[in-house]
């Protein structure tokens, strides 16, 4: 019977589990301890918590199915592991069954397990990534596109060299496929580099041959270039002379055209002046005709004026005579009016006025 003092000295539940686990592992024998170590490490996450793992994955840790099944049954019987079954009895078809460490405290209080975890601390994250990648690879029909490449592939290669633990078949096959693919890629890369180097050598050789040809033809090219430059200068000079001559002809044509326009304008002015002179001559002839008519009218008017003057004199004399006669008659009427006034009174006089 376990006393309270012994229980306290063992460290409580954790200490009791740790001591119990050490006895179980020791009883299993040294040859089976690597497999026990692989099982316990698989049941702990990188965060140092319990991992729930399908029994099928744990069985992949050994190629001997009977050995791994017996070991799992012993660990379950020793209360180090607990199995959640899908209704099947242990040892039969375990599809859907999972296993986990019996208590969280075993991870913290069992020194042997802590030592195993510390030994694999550097690789725990990579191993977790490896498990996930291997499952995806298997689910997708082992597609080459899901194999690690680049830095991850190199890290897996280095890890595989130093890792001495047990790997499940799926993860081992996945890592081998990653390393093989990386090796093939490296070979293709080296072949491409070698091909590129050979190509560069061919290019360099062709370049050197081309340089020799270029050196030989450079002198001819220079002389041809000098002759071409001279020909271009001569052609430019001739073109410039032709351009200047063309410009002079254009200027002369413009001056000639200008002179012709000026002559045409002067001819138009002379025609206009001629028309004006002709019109003035016709106006002068008409004026002379009118002056002759006026002279004749003036002569006739002069005769009429003489006659009119004589008539006026006669009329004046007649007017003076009529005035004298009128004044005499008026005088007589006044005298008669006075007489009538005396005779008839003022009313008659007023009427006469």
C-alpha angles and dihedrals in degrees: 000000000000110000124212090248092053090045091052091046088053090057101255121271094338094048092046091051091048093051091045091049092051091052092049093049091046091051091051091063135240094275093060096043094089089056091046088050092051091049095049093046090051089054093058124075123222086256090060095250131123115281121209106220129182113247088233090065092049091050088057089067090082133036088215102081093188092052095050093044092051092047092050091049090052093050091049091047090050089055093241092114132033122207124209103207129202089224098286123118118249112272094030128086105323100186107154095013120127137194134210140168111280096238137012091227091065089070092056101034104040106088094195092056091044089053091050090049092049090050090055097034092109092052101037096093092046092048091051090050089046092054092050094046093047092052092049090047091052093045091052093052095263093294113192089223090071095056116109116257139185117005094000091054092050091047090051090050092052091045092051091054094054100034114101099173131102119276127197114247094249094052092043091051091047093051091047090050090049092050092046092049090046090049092050090048090049090050091049089048092050090047089050090048092048090046090049091049091050090047090050090051089052090048091049091049091048089047092053091049089048090050091054090050090046092050090051094048095041093083092050090046091052093050091045090048091050091049090047091050091049091048090049091051091049091047089049092050092049091046090051092050091049090048092051091047091048090049090051091050090049090050092049091049090050091051091047091049090048091050091049091051090050092050091048090051091051091049089052090051091049090050090050092049090048090053090048091050091048090050091047090051090052090048090049093051090049091049091051090051091049090048090053091050090047090050091052091046088049091052090050090045090051091057091047090048091055091050091045090051091052091047090049091052090050091047091050092052089047090050092051090049091048091048092052090049091047093050089051092049091047091051090051091048091051091052090048090047092054089052091050090047090057090047102041106023135237097309093067089047091053091051091051091053 
